[in-house]
Amino acid sequence: MLDNRGWSAVKEATRRVYPKGVAVAQEQYMARLDQRGERRFEDVAKAFGAHAERVTEAGQVEAAIRRCLEAVEGGQAAVLTARVTPL
């Protein structure tokens, strides 16, 4: 899962419906998911018994993917959350 701390559906819908609106002009879409604390999607996955990890550095990705694939091969669901540029 790519965590951009936003909800692109809201942003894109706003841009389509109000292309000349204030939200577009100010790049403020009320689509940020981190305004009231950080969302940890991997914690939700863990609560349901999945193998779950979060990476914040590029150097962590390869090993995390390997561990996730091992979990899947063992019959367990896996979620890997990677932080990317904010929405």
HELIX and SHEET records of a PDB file:
HELIX    1   1 SER A    8  VAL A   17  1                                  10    
HELIX    2   2 VAL A   22  GLN A   26  1                                   5    
HELIX    3   3 PHE A   41  ALA A   47  1                                   7    
HELIX    4   4 ALA A   58  GLN A   60  5                                   3    
HELIX    5   5 VAL A   61  GLU A   73  1                                  13    
SHEET    1   A 3 LEU A   2  ASP A   3  0                                        
SHEET    2   A 3 ALA A  78  ARG A  83  1                                        
SHEET    3   A 3 HIS A  51  VAL A  55  1                                        
END                                                                             
